[in-house]
Amino acid sequence: MIKFALDFLKNKRTKMNITKENIDALNAVVKVDIVADDYQGKVTKQLTDYRKKADVPGFRKGHVPMGMIQKQYGKSIMIDEVNKLLQESLNTFLAEEKLDILGNPIPRMKEDFDWSAEIFSFEFELGLAPKFDVNLKSKKKVTQYNIVATEELIDKEVHNIQNRYGKMSSLDVANEQSNMTGTFVNEAHEINKKSSFLVSDLKGNKNEKKLVGAKVGDVISLQTKKLFNEEQKLGSILGVSPDLANNLDVAVSFTVEEITKTIPADLDKELFDKLFADGSVNSVTALREKIKEDAEKQFQQQGDQQLLNAVIEHLVATTKFDLPADFLKKWLATAGEKELSSEEANAEYEKSEKGLRYQLIEGKIMKDNDIKLDYAELVDYAKGFIRTQMAQFGNMNPEEKELDDIAGRILQNQEEAQKLQAQLISQKLLTFYKENMSFKSKELSYENFIKEVYK
């Protein structure tokens, strides 16, 4: 047992003693002994203040006998002062000894604790953080994806742009490429929604055949299950919640009210100027290059997020160390608002263990490599985030003061500040990983990336 005599109070009479016993590399017990000299001065001051304010029948204010005050309030004040002193001294001890603990100290409860004893002895269990090294040069390498925009994808986006800026023309009879507008009805589910969609949006030849050849005024019965190629489209088309749409399998009537076709816009200067007012695009070749550039910027963001996730999984799998599992399960059982059963605490530990392991790995990497985050960086990051959002609403050049004011308000919200801080730390760590780890590089299309990563 290693004994530490700490002088926590300015009072020279303090006799409090704290000792730490290491059970093993990951568990320890701290014992705090408190004697009357440690707290009596504060108790006496509290009682004196009570006496000055006490309003007791039969006594003038401020002249109530101290014995009466002591009898009525003495024990509760003493217990309160001991508990405050205990918490203060324990926190100071942990800080001064620079103990790297997990969770919070767990008090060992004593059923026969005696508040009339000359010495109060308290014990706390500690879970200690493990010692370990992180190997960033593992032989097993993480795959880094280079996602490219294919000619097929660019062709499709060019086609979408032409349709988006094209002209609408009415049709008498629907065909496979028609835009259909009409009202969907199902009385049992209170569906009555006017919507528009493309015939080609429908899933399967059976549904498509029902609409090809249709005219204005026709009423067509359709089944909602697997009605559209994109399943999430059903909810917005029918005007129902996503939860209902996910499991909806009923017949709906569709009354055709309008049939149109889109005449694609010409790929000419008029269209280019609508798309890029700065004149940066003036040919089909330049348009395709711009589409490719913008698409691959978005792909890069998804690729980076996937890379960070893969690195986290890799580091957790290859960085071996033990955790004080029993301590952590015990701590989880009492850490929340509701006390957990042993089974619930075990389940919670299993669910959070991987996150805790990476949290320790991340902390060590940041400490060992002096990766820090200061408030000025967080403000700049928040302003960049705000600038991007304002641009989406057409405000391309917000004033610096406006950005500062909005960033200041956002960062005053603790939850939002923590979210932005976590994003910025992830960004810094990803940059560090790219510079200090070796990866397997793989180039593929976005479609194949989705298939391979999220299969």
DOMAR-555380 format. One record per residue: residue in three letters; y, x, z of N, C-alpha, C, CB in turn. Coordinates in steps of 0.001 Angstrom, whole numbers, plus 500000, padded with zeros to 6 digits. Each point is the difference from the previous one (the first is absolute). Glycine has a CB too. Example, Ala and Ser with C-alpha at 12.3 -4.5 7.8 and 13.67 -1.06 7.14 Angstrom:
ALA494310513190507800501190499110500000501200500900500000498827498108501246 SER502223501542498034501190500820500060501090499230500730499372501184497855 
***
This chain:
MET498803500849500000501197499151500000501244500883500000498763498158501231 ILE502108501578497791501254500758499928501062499214500745499371501052497768 LYS501322499599503137500954499305500858501430500346499609498324500006501862 PHE502483498936497971501397500218499651500859499352501087499475500063497491 ALA501386500729503140500916499449500996501340499796499311498795501147501948 LEU501582497605497865501231499709499256501045499358500910498656499718497893 ASP502560500770501999501108499474500794500765499004499150500172502137501352 PHE499462496582498702500587499036499091501333499451500482497718499427499304 LEU502509500574501981501231499410500534500930501089500497498756497919500639 LYS502515501783499358500967500973500499499882500160501519501546499415498100 ASN497885499588502553499804500052501451499070501151500364500360497510500162 LYS500101503412500641499212501194500332498781499683500846502080501318499879 ARG497869497471500679498858499670500856498799499518499198501596499422501811 THR498543500454496855498920499451499184498703500782500191501696499220498336 LYS497222500043501951498695500634500224498997499555498943500471500111502464 MET500019499123496535499090499466499014499241501120499285501518498028499712 ASN497187501711500015499151501005499374499226499363498849499804501266502187 ILE500170499420496661499252499488498849498998501062499567501960498556499252 THR496811501007500546498955500913499533499300499402498787499676500893502339 LYS499857499979496767499275499557498807498631500664499967502167499663498740 GLU496806499533501034498638500521499877499485499683498604499574499714502489 ASN500045501305496767499420499801498680498534499619500133501621501648499005 ILE498025497172500508498596499574500015499248500707498868500635497738500987 ASP499982502261497826499510500771498853501200500238499098497626499011500132 ALA502130501412498624501110500349499109500865498802499623498600501838499124 LEU500855496951501036500722498808499542500352499024501113498834500264497860 ASN500756500019503360500247499075501105500455500757501236498285498423499078 ALA502663500987501649500493500603501236500380498897500970500831502037498757 VAL499313498347502518500449499080501043501193500632500707497653499045500309 VAL503426500186499808501172500467500731500058499253501332501257500531497838 LYS498943500230503250500089499404501327501406500222500540497524500378500422 VAL503102498550500056501347500069500554499939499602501466501047499482497745 ASP499370501425503138500070499717501440501459499819500392497878501326500447 ILE502414497552500181501367499695500420500017499783501503500537498968497752 VAL500409501710502937500152499832501452501328499319500278498590502054500466 ALA501620497553500783501178499212500372501306500695499659498663498999501814 ASP501400502330498355501236500716499715500428499859498537499410501606501813 ASP499638498086497297500310499882498581500816498755499674497911501235499527 TYR501892497709501242500645498728499662500831499407501116498142499608498482 GLN501745500895502751500602499330501143501515499895499898498118500827501362 GLY502523500210498100501455499967499886500472498832499153500038502468500259 LYS499294497298498610500401498897499127499690498646500628499613501470498020 VAL499267498450502706499647498747500684501046499668501046497555500432499610 THR502842500573501186501004499777501050501317499539499386498902501749501445 LYS501502498871497432501243499596499349499921498555499515500394502378499312 GLN498451497250500109499819498619499531500087499015501162498559500832498118 LEU500785499507502997500024499112501166501407499870500567497641500644500516 THR503102500463499481501384499972500498500852499090499117499752502346500923 ASP500051497751497764500744499126499087499626498533500222500105501867498313 TYR498598497866501900499555498635500278500668499473501270497793500474498870 ARG502278500407502133500568499569501296501465499607499835498403501522501228 LYS502326499226497926501420499701499806500202498645499331500459502448499835 LYS498602497182499310500147498769499225499269498806500597500241501420498014 ALA498821498837502918499137498937500525500806498922500711498157501661500244 ASP501529497084499447500662498852500633498937499250500789501762499808498143 VAL498102500526503156498955499428500850500654499135501076498467501986499569 PRO501106496761500568500579499127501047499915500654501393499352497976498625 GLY501756501955502117500034500564501352500552501411500054498076498580500530 PHE502157502005498293500530501377499971501186500057499036497701500972500535 ARG503287499856499878501109500227499089499521500826498814501651499877501907 LYS498971499892496943499599500734498795500186501496500224500632498035498543 GLY498316502719501192500056501442500186499556500457501376501822500022498373 HIS497859499023502540499599500360501365498592499522500336502394499900500665 VAL496818499809498290498601499624500234499257501239500507500069498189498180 PRO499112501694502840499275501164500527499150500664498904499950498915502283 MET500112502428497684499234500735498993498515499713500109501733501780500024 GLY497787498001501194498574499707500192499570498742499266500118501114502212 MET500780497887497796499687498754499307499968500222498477501067498684501889 ILE499911502080497626500040500317498557498767500792499600502515500007500045 GLN497132500959500814498836500840499727498721499162499939501147501931501134 LYS498717497137499804498805499170500066499883499097498769500131500057502507 GLN501023499432497035499963499041498899499897500670498625501335498460501420 TYR499356502661498410500083500600498668499405501396499888502009498657499690 GLY497703501958501434499628501410500010498821500345499098500861500067502288 LYS498046499184497827498798500350499243500202499828498503498625499326501956 SER501992499567497624500184499759498560500930501038499388499628497551500368 ILE501431502835500357500912501030499499499279501340499906501964498782501004 MET497230501521500021499254501260499999499032500070498817500201500094502502 ILE499082498812497250499052499975498880500741500181498678498456498494501312 ASP502679500833498544500785500102498768500492501430499779500701497602500265 GLU499805503031500781500502501377499886498871500979499713501859499434501570 VAL496974500358499039498853500881499756499560499891498539499260499755502412 ASN500695499018497079499581499813498603500988500632499022498861497878500667 LYS502443501981499609500998500631499135499881501517500057501536498047500348 LEU498285502482500851499857501442500180498735500513499314501238499840502180 LEU497706499377497907498725500370499396500140500108498484498772498868501881 GLN501836500132497501500169500005498550500895501141499553499680497533499977 GLU501412502661500745500944501073499665499341501375500116501892498556500801 SER497381501641500270499380501311500231498880500273498992500567499808502443 LEU498656499155497215498919500171499029500572500354498624498569498362501289 ASN502474500925498279500619500281498710500573501417499958500526497561499750 THR500112502850501350500573501346500071498904501056499935501921499113501352 PHE496997500628499338498874500939500010499423500181498597499480499331502363 LEU500297499555496940499436500071498652500929500760499058498806497830500397 ALA502514501943499771500968500679499142500075501493500315501304497871499840 GLU498752502463501439500139501409500378498746500802499691501581499313501787 GLU497276500068498321498744500695499690499678499962498506499170499417502283 LYS501690499846496945499836499890498549498586499551499631501729501791499696 LEU497812497177501003498657499473499743500059499050498808499370500222502453 ASP499794500028496576499924499166498793498927498942500238500749501922498473 ILE499694496889501925499039498968500380499934498907498946500431500492502413 LEU498460498764497591499813498847499128500097498736500838498539501334498415 GLY502110497650501043500173498779500783500901500264501199497736499191499265 ASN502045500091501812500749500172501243499035500277501152501827498470499148 PRO498657502192501925499136500223501164499454498672500530501320502068500584 ILE497410497941499782499376498787500552499825500182501506498792499522497803 PRO501828499625503022499846500155501453498592499642500454502427499487500286 ARG497048501301500624498726499670500629500280499096501194498947502194499242 MET500570496586500674500286499019501046499100500221501215500720498352498246 LYS499878501532502919499242500119501259500082498677500747500465502496500143 GLU498389496889500082499990498693500677500449500113501453498151499270498488 ASP501587501869502149500325500156501416501307500758500211497564499958500503 PHE503348499977498505501249500751500125500773499515501227500090500337497490 ASP500396500602503315500653499688501276501471500383499933497831500352501240 TRP503064498640498764501436500262499935500579500440501348500147498319498167 SER499001501761502843500480500491501300499581501450500245499891497658500887 ALA499443502949498126499537501379500156501184500976499989497815499385498890 GLU501961501805501687501053501016500029500186500645498628499489500429502416 ILE499435499662496838500068500574498651499442498985499011499769502369500905 PHE500996497363498060499516499128498927499463500877498874501674498171500606 SER497076501623499012499383500783498935499713499104498801498989501572501695 PHE501512498833497154499806499248498772499323500906498975502031498546500482 GLU497079500873498724499320500766498958500160499314498645498345500857501696 PHE501820499962497273500164499490498625499061500755499064502423499389500454 GLU496910499865498690499166500627498970500866500291498770497918498791500852 LEU501854502372498557500719500392498793499021500243498856501827501017501403 GLY498559498558497405499269500365498786500804501071499281498950497681499790 LEU500471503501500025500728501127499429499774500089498488499799501220502192 ALA501253499137497095499891500172498545499134501219499706502278498935499636 PRO496852500975499366499112501125499676500747501138499308498106498386499804 LYS501318502805500281500517501161499272499193500133498704500717501188502168 PHE499960499018496710499284500112498727500899500674498969498643497928500526 ASP500768502487498376500735500560498867499776499115498780499781502354500930 VAL501208497627498185499911499215498768499845500950498819501411498141501000 ASN497523501658498227499751500838498827500479499271498743498008501088501142 LEU503086499385498288500544499379498784499379500562498731502123499622501219 LYS497013501377498914499399500654498841498497499739499929501771501764500115 SER497829497028500220498579499649499986499424500142498591500370498421501927 LYS498345501953497993499332500132498700499895498658499293498711501947500882 LYS501133497000499905499926498660499426501415499512499711497840499505501246 LYS502484500301497480501374499697499611500220498500499754500145502285498996 VAL501054497301501314500427498615499765500434499868498544500730499720502427 THR498990499114496975500401499754498612501448499516499932497616499450499411 GLN503164501203499746501378499581499746500057499406498592500950501799501564 TYR499413496929498351499984499299498720501333500117499279498319498420500929 ASN501609501885497792501163499965499114499835498772499115500300502557500024 ILE500462496399500280499838498714499307500955499953498818499303498844502147 VAL500147500962496671500821500022498776500085498600499394499328502398499567 ALA501785497367499763500187498735499275499380500150498611502148499465501287 THR496846499728498424499304500083498712500802499306498904497795500069501200 GLU501842500235497569500651499334498862499782498495500065499683502060498597 GLU499147497537501849499696498564500117500944499331500994497587500456499443 LEU502638500207501699500904499439501010501414499921499454498560500925501835 ILE501879500117497460501354499998499434500135498906498946500201502472500439 ASP498764497370498726500009498915498992500175498643500678498510501369498487 LYS500764498443502601500040498722500708501395499739500578497550500238500545 GLU503071500805500012501334499831500583501047499743498920499339501494501898 VAL500531499172496961500910499731498876499879498536499586499809502401499204 HIS498945497121500713499744498598499638500624499057501035497849500679498850 ASN502005499650502439500579499166501068501525499942499882498073500604501509 ILE502547500553498192501461500048499856500445499124498825500038502340500972 GLN499248497764497920500354499186498834499902498513500300499199501832498522 ASN499766497784502232499839498590500365501057499560501007497547500196499564 ARG502777500698501365500969499666501049501366499724499382498735501419501658 TYR501617499337497312501311499841499356499912499225498686500710502141501058 GLY498121497265498704499807499242498771500613498611500073497919501278499617 LYS501949497989499275500529498644499913498854498999500054501974500814498654 MET498310498014501916499002498951500128500113499026498839500042500238502497 SER498798499349496993499965499035498901498985498915500342500658501780498300 SER499700496967501474499107498886500344498835499908499024501939498767500990 LEU496900500780499540498802499786499182499523498565500183499348502444500196 ASP500048497016498746499412498657500102498613500046500628501308499299497989 VAL497967501779501741498620500130500464499824501365500665499169498458498156 ALA500127501573502972499801501248500741498957500883499329500625498822502110 ASN499611502489497961498990500962499559499768501036501112500673499665497556 GLU498543501361502141499613500967501034501189500762500585497820500224498844 GLN503291499883500441501155500773500461501163499126500463499307501786498436 SER500452496922501710501089499082500358500400500117501467499192498450498231 ASN502102501241502001500486499773501369499864498505500270501643501990499920 MET497729497662501212499802498596500342500848499659501227497645500037499036 THR503085498858500891500751499493501144499554498571500252501991501507499506 GLY497722498195501763499549498656500338499824499860501495498872499810497788 THR500600499045502638499875499694501423498527499917500408502194498763499924 PHE497467501993501142498665499956500585500006498981501139499551502434499370 VAL499393496722500678499932498959501043498594499935500591501809498677498830 ASN498161501258502517498782499647500739500474499309501261498617501964499065 GLU501212496721501001500564499223501104499378500369501348500430498147498390 ALA498264502110501645499316500300501265500604501219500683497901499010499074 HIS502503501979500142500587501225500576501520500033499841497866501209499498 GLU502723497638500162501453499851499881500593501027499039500067499107502335 ILE499222501106496559500483500926498971500734499195498933498084501624500436 ASN503154498748499334500803499386498950501059501038499608499600497589500873 LYS500049503279498195500841501169499745500146500237498495499263501016502191 LYS501992499105497374500287500343498614500031501515499880501316497855499646 SER497906502683499424499900501453499846499815500358498537499022500206502303 SER501190501088497438499789500523498650499023501167500046502319499274499316 PHE496903500881499624499044501113499930499595500196498544499145499537502357 LEU500223501583497367499467500271498665498563499512499909501517501995499759 VAL498102497484499116498603499594499809499084501200500241500695498219498327 SER499752502957501259499189501212500183499875500414501466500723500730497736 ASP500082498650503166499872500285501439498732499372500582502504500110500178 LEU496973498848499136498829499288500514498751500864499901501042497823499336 LYS498068501987501625498775500799500041498861499244499319500760501106502142 GLY498603499553496915498821499404499370500333499148498788498926500019502210 ASN500166499986496828500188499229498763500021498499500249498881501832498760 LYS500362497718502260499896498561500274501374499415500319497649500323500851 ASN503126500342500020501333499505500359500963500134498821499587500629502404 GLU500315500485496873500904500240498887499809498941498911499968502464500514 LYS498772497175499209499700499015498949500591498635500324497895501238499482 LYS502237498447501840500559498703500385501478499887499612498359499895501895 LEU502326501268498040501430499965499711500319500275498534500395500725502330 VAL498782500063497011500244500274498581499863498685499219499138502407500231 GLY501895497240499039500006498739499258500698498880500747497896500705498937 ALA502500499534502316500671498958500795501405499729499467498666500685502020 LYS501820498074498239501342499599499589500774499489501212499163499425497680 VAL502159500479502159500839499467501076499553498594500339501941501416499263 GLY497887498321502043499550498694500466498526499958500340501769499012498630 ASP497456501967500877498565500034500329499816500279501492499443500801497658 VAL499515498578502918499633500240501399498634500679500004501342497979500833 ILE498597503207499738498789500822499941499501500256501413500766501087497848 SER497925498748502379499403500256501311499505501445500054499326497560500232 LEU501080503144500843499616501406500189499455500208501411501754500733498334 GLN497306500189501816499493500372501322500783501207500514497688499108499432 THR502722500836501826500852501068500539499244501307500235501386498238501064 LYS497303501680499176499243501217500301499944500892498757498620498759501732 LYS501819502497498454500009500989498907500736499461498778497825500931500835 LEU503323498434499410500761499415498899500792501062499227500157497866501306 PHE500369503134499450500831501025499366499353501378500096502036498651500546 ASN498284502201498492499501501377500025500461500720501260500007500046497493 GLU501251499746502881500536500563501237499917498916501074501566501594498738 GLU497510498578502208499716498931500966501219499623500839497650500798500078 GLN503223500194500227501166499712500843501013499082499317499666502212501077 LYS500188497606497600500940499151499249499847498515500361499942501675498127 LEU498840497925502287499710498584500239500946499385501033497612500449499427 GLY502634500272501670500844499460501066501391499653499524498701501325501605 SER501951499586497661501368499746499534500028498918498919500600502378500541 ILE498375497578498609499950498984498940499864498596500592498965501687498446 LEU500175498177502588499760498675500600500944499687501150497631500221499341 GLY503120500793501137500909499770501115499291499832501326501540498963498407 VAL497352501792501792499262499935501268499974501388500630498571498076499153 SER501081501977502124499974501273500719498881500891499470500942498873502041 PRO499213502453498068498941500918499564498666499731500679501748501692499586 ASP498288497936501709498754499731500725499254498824499392501033500901502086 LEU499715498031497581499369498834499390499514500343498593501469498464501366 ALA499352502262497882499650500334498616498729500847499926502427499894499403 ASN497364500979501581498838500895499977498674499252499998501372501678501188 ASN498595497159499472498741499264500131500019498636499299499660501171502164 LEU501358498610497016500163498682499383499066499838498802502394499949500763 ASP496813499005499282499077499702498892500009498494499760498532502015500552 VAL502516497513498755500152498564499745500450499797498557500569499558502436 ALA499355499199497116500495499655498667501489499661500093497705499141499300 VAL503075501346499747501416499643499917500269499487498591500660501736501757 SER500261497307498151500402499526498668501253500769499593499008497669500396 PHE501036502742498347501159500724499471500578499190498842499031502263500693 THR502201497229499502500681499224498958500904500932499201499922497892501417 VAL499788502253497293500759500923499145501384499411499719497854500866498941 GLU503203499911501385501368499525499792500751500823498964500007499196502343 GLU499564502049497467500695500841499022499041501091499533502265499531501076 ILE497762500740497619499188501073499418500925500900499207497921498534499887 THR502084502736500428500885500924499293499250501285499653502000499034501200 LYS498619501738497931499486501350499743501179500959500100498115499143498485 THR501573502091501816501037501018500103500041500815498718499717500100502501 ILE501486499967496921500195500877498845500497501341500544500527498035498405 PRO498643503004501535500370501279500621501319500546499478497591500475500292 ALA503161500149500618501264500637499606499721501219499135501106499186502110 ASP499784501075496950499866501193499159500310501250500819500628498663497946 LEU498667502401501742500254501284500675501160500685499283497552500237500722 ASP503665499295499598501186500524499321501059500383501035499510498573497962 LYS501640501855501533501070500483500883500471498910500963500714501595498206 GLU499318497157501321500434498903500877499113499900501238500873498765497998 LEU497809501340501797499073499940501129500133501242500869498421498610498636 PHE501689502566500746500109501239500778501238499975500896498814501247498166 ASP502297498233501302501237499945500782499896499003501153501282500625497947 LYS497952498303501850499777499051501101499202500656501126500059498086498364 LEU498966502698501239499128500643500988500682501177500684498034499291498653 PHE502729501501500581500598501232500522501453500063499540497751501204499983 ALA503115498240500847501414499904499637500663501368499858500079497814501178 ASP499321503220499406500610501331499919499716500707498675499789500150502467 GLY499452499190496641499726500578498696498964501095499989502270499427499450 SER496970500682501646499015501080500100498791499779499096500748500364502338 VAL499065498399497207498869499698499104500549499408498711498428499604501964 ASN501231501020496907500506499494498712498939500002498917502242500825500625 SER496472499279499795498917499957499019498725499533500694501065501861498637 VAL497955497726500551498713499574500553499327501163500723499752498291498161 THR500369502898501263499392501184500632500610500247501377499575501004497730 ALA501756498901502359500680500210501286499621498909501000501910501119498804 LEU497930497629500709499594498904500876498616500266500584501392498399498650 ARG497684502029500507498638500277500464499994501161501008499084499169497790 GLU501736501835501958500085501131500933500558499548501347500321501575498064 LYS500675497525501886500602499481501233498990499162500782502265499997498895 ILE496985499172500409498957499188500647498971500910500663500336498150498306 LYS499253502886500970499015500943500531500535500700501252499086500341497676 GLU502172500106502259500619500705501131500089499106501236501312501390498379 ASP499177497376501428500157499078501135498653499613500590502104499127498976 ALA496919500620500152498668499615500472499380501122500815499709498515498004 GLU500417502712501507499357501117500693500703500346501309499264500876497789 LYS502035498788502334500683500136501291499383499050501019502135500672498834 GLN497610498092500740499366499024500906498574500423500322501432498160499051 PHE497858502331499956498630500459500228499986501165500997499355499260497667 GLN501680501605502240500077501146500889500090499554501454501108501319498184 GLN499653497614502067500130499485501368498650499530500526502370499315499524 GLN496875499970499634498677499537500423499037501166500149500404497818498852 GLY499710503150500238499152501173500089500268500801501263499927500070497526 ASP501362500056502845500359500731501222499464499300501237502055500854498871 GLN498052497802501152499494499270501156498492500166500120501873498349499781 GLN497430501589499070498556500187500023499641501417500435499760498285498189 LEU501033502708501351499738501392500375500172500192501495500757500759497741 LEU500306498669502822500220500120501447498846499369500765502489499968499644 ASN497067498849499928498864499350500665498748500865499916500981497758499460 ALA498805502854499365498812500838499813500069501255500860499775499130497667 VAL501419501457502456500170501194500844499743499655501465501681500937498367 ILE498820497912502054499771499569501383498502499862500274502221498799500006 GLU497076500518499096498548499841500153499311501366500026500112497765498827 HIS500323503130500307499414501336499909500210500789501297500394499976497517 LEU500835500024502990500305500770501202499275499443501225502230500571499021 VAL497683498115501066499270499394501119498516500376499932501650498079500056 ALA497804501952498734498571500300499825499687501473500234499862498128498367 THR501073502764501313499699501439500059500544500692501250500016499989497531 THR500851499340503223500553500595501221499203499472501194502332500199498961 LYS496825500640501577499073499562501047500555500298501394498080500385498427 PHE501948498615502417500325500186501418499539498767500775501998501478499428 ASP497772498715501846499579498895500864501219499323500609497832501178500504 LEU502003497570499846501029499223500697499453499554501359500994499210497788 PRO499881500585503198499542499445501284499721498501499842501344501743501283 ALA497556497946498029499724498613499586499921499041501183498776500898498033 ASP500493499488503021499848499097501149501348499690500639497709500923500405 PHE503127500109499721501332499788500571500807499044499123499939502302501034 LEU500047497940497648500800499186499092499550498542499992500379502026498603 LYS498319497754501490499501498617500065500477499324501280497975500647498645 LYS501997500098502436500461499452501279501499499699499935498198501287501224 TRP502541499630498149501444499800499880500313498806499098500361502464500353 LEU498921497397498533500222498872499097499738498659500677499379501476498097 ALA499688498525502848499640498754500691501173499452500805497625500777500118 THR503285500110500331501095499558500871501382500244499405498523500454501923 ALA501558500114496873501295500405499449500820498824499477498973502174499413 GLY500372496774500126500720498878499403500398498943501021498762500424497905 GLU501854498518501600500408498901500880498779499299500591502096499690498641 LYS496831500232500548498781499345500458498915501049500222500614497880498757 GLU498746502068502407498943500961500301498778499711499124500842500238502384 LEU498564500825497054498857499849499110498698500217500752501404500758498077 SER497566498560501457498667500249500546499515501349499488499486497510500121 SER499421502979500449499439501283499572499646499964498512499105500386502325 GLU500302498500497241499611499869498594501235499980499091497931498739500702 GLU503108500553499715501231499915499209500686501359499922500272497597500681 ALA499741503131500440500619501330500024499240500964499095500809499585502344 ASN497855500333497665499185500850499124500306499714498532498192500071501749 ALA501922498630497926500289499605498618501390500481499587498505497986500253 GLU502454501908500653501363500441499717500048501514499778500894498085501372 TYR498320502634499414499942501457499849499412500372498639499751500260502497 GLU499171499078497122499369500286498699500986499747498859497739499385500947 LYS503072499570499226500952499612498962501163500991499897499372497607500382 SER501015502984500748501191500847500023499699501497500023501133498154501167 GLU497584502225498918499663501419500167500489500844498823497998499322501339 LYS501755500209497426500393500788498833501513500197499969498011499120498735 GLY502739499819501584501463500098500030500472500995501044500147497641499229 LEU499208502355501947500362500943501054499713501429499567499533498248501725 ARG499318501949497630499650501351499542501043500524499012497556499479500334 TYR502836499675498698501004500483499053501350500196500678498790498830498154 GLN501539500345502810501258500161500727500052501378500666500114497502500392 LEU498772502932500188499938501321500626500075501109498943498632499031501887 ILE500658500775496999500024500988498913501410500115499429497585499499499452 GLU503043499355500305501356499981499452500966500706500942499498497849498806 GLY500395501855502491500879500628500984499847501513500011499870497931501373 LYS498892502538498526499765501458500015500549500651498739497942499658501396 ILE501847499707497449500521500547498746501518500093500051498041499043498752 MET502614499916501740501458499999500078500494501066500968500019497558499460 LYS499303502602501670500407500990500996499768501416499480499468498370501836 ASP499350501880497611499653501349499539500849500444498813497681499613500809 ASN502807499432498405500735500342498776501474499621500078497891499693498729 ASP502563499999502489501411499712500256500540498909499070500289502361500772 ILE498910496573499051500441498854499199500712499036500938498076500261498327 LYS503221499590501473500806499190500916500737498909499242500262501970501523 LEU500258497101499251500758498890499427501233499790500866497900498899499044 ASP503283501301500368501209499762500793500661498691499566500333502493500287 TYR500624497069500522500608498688499790500759499948498669500188499713502492 ALA500449501393497135500761500017498741499075499758498806501667501591501026 GLU497134498995499017499027499779498930499577498538499946499195502360500249 LEU500616497039500927499584498601500066501091499092499429498584500509502026 VAL502675499805498271501120499213499468500029500108498473501326500375502134 ASP498536500844497342500000500197498540498846499244499346501060502257500310 TYR497776497771500336498835499298499461500253498489499987498480501841500844 ALA502083497644500250500308498568500083501010499607498920499537500035502483 LYS501469500815497279501011499713498976499374499988498600501767501053501464 GLY497298499843498302499309500008498714499200498731499790499889502475500107 PHE499460497073500955499226498762499953500924498806499712498311500981501623 ILE502839498994499047500966498908499822500573500035498582500571500065502466 ARG499737501141497046500569500156498662499047499443498932501258502044500787 THR497456498232499390498995499506499050499942498475500008498671502106500323 GLN501369497317500873499939498541500099501249499344499412498578500232502048 MET502587500378498190501245499429499466500023500080498478501203500650502107 ALA498195500403497336499948500145498544499190498882499372500217502474500243 GLN498758497052500473499169498909499475500798498707499862497991501060501047 PHE503119498836499712500844498813499932501281500269499207499064499249502202 GLY500930501851497027501109500262499094501118500860500549499446497879499024 ASN500489502492502264501050500853500593499576501458499835500662498193501694 MET499789502414497205499537501338499651500792501106500696499284499082497814 ASN501947500629502633500846501037500594500633499530501306500458500888497711 PRO498732498890503327500563499566501282500840501119500627498032498452500342 GLU502983501178500428500845500987500662499232500662501144502065498681499380 GLU498280502574500870499306500766501033500158499357501387500369502083498640 LYS500826497387501644500231499370501307499111498779500173502367500823499987 GLU497467498414498941499138498817500059498558500406500304501509498806498367 LEU498026502272500987498645500505500244499856500484501445499808500661497573 ASP501217500044502921499973500498501384499917498844500993501331502013499300 ASP499449496947500456500023498848500920498649499285500023502464499723499570 ILE496969500052499244498712499301499933498898500848500634500741498815497901 ALA499270502493501798498988500901500580500104500020501511500052501406497936 GLY501188498619502576500198499996501453499427498757500654502048501353499674 ARG498162497488499684499475498740500555498470499984499968502089498804499247 ILE497342501676499648498535500012499876499377500896501062500200499579497532 LEU500383501599502668499419500973500933500209499606501463500392501770498290 GLN500481497260501962500132499479501368498821499112500361502490500104499794 ASN496820499383499172498796499203500217498830500970500174500915498027498631 GLN498552502027502589498981500997500319498787499900499082500776499950502361 GLU498798498829497349498826499800499159500238500527498578499389497986501380 GLU501784501695498060500336500465498655500168501517499976501114497801499524 ALA499511502738501521500201501450500072498665500735500045502178499630501187 GLN496886499843499594498683500632500104499257499935498665499908499390502439 LYS500256499492496848499336499841498702500530501028498999499676497538500457 LEU501650502606499482500608500973499092499640501427500396501881498404499585 GLN498083501845501717499645501334500485498569500359499594501586499717501938 ALA497502499334498199498603500233499626499890500281498494499232498497501894 GLN501538500765497298499974500206498549500522501386499638500311497535499650 LEU500767502890501019500592501299499695499080501145500440502291498986500241 ILE497067500854500906499051501017500463498834500106499021500648499557502405 SER498845499293497140498910500009499014500431500725498733499128497837500928 GLN502117501941498658500531500647498806500065501516500187501328497928499478 LYS499145502505501689500085501436500293498602500627500045502132499609501299 LEU496939499696499323498639500532500107499325500071498634499838499069502318 LEU500387499926496836499404500027498661500513501210499224499803497482500006 THR501496502781500093500571501179499347499339501273500536502195498782499681 PHE497614501273501637499359501164500622498566500162499503501449499706502032 TYR497809499180497908498608500067499543499926500485498554499396498137501578 LYS501511501361497578499993500413498596500250501506499856500810497709499358 GLU500005502830501543500349501419499928498949500899500643502386499335500021 ASN496794500121500874499122500851500800498507499690499865501880500195501561 MET497758498805497648498599499687499785499652500131498516500027498452501994 SER498726501811497735499522500049498617499294498686499679499749502533500096 PHE500517496921498732499442498708499620499225500097498687501887498862501192 LYS497193500207498623499380499799498691500919499062499223497606500349500900 SER502785500056497908500904499169499206499203499162499005501835501712500255 LYS498534497010499635499306499112499071501011499096499322497911500068501405 GLU502101499960497251500914499161499230499264498770499494501348502019499328 LEU499276496825500835499389498763499525501044498906499859497843500643501091 SER501758498273498257500915498872499807500138499223501306499363499845497555 TYR501681499316502497500218499202501197498816499069500240502485500124499642 GLU497012499274499287498859499083500125498791500714500593500847498685498037 ASN498869502517501474498850500747500522500251500523501409499415500640497666 PHE501854499652502643500356500395501367499664498879500982501839501481499110 ILE498560497299500550499722498839500860498488499820500157502156498885499252 LYS497111501235499658498543499826500064499352501063500885500041498991497703 GLU500422502246502153499361501098500733500370500020501481500006501303497890 VAL501247498424502400500474500126501396499737498730500806501765501591499220 TYR498378497257500143499867498732500728498799499205499526502462499958500317 LYS496469500752499318498826499316499456499365499113501057499608501902498417 
***
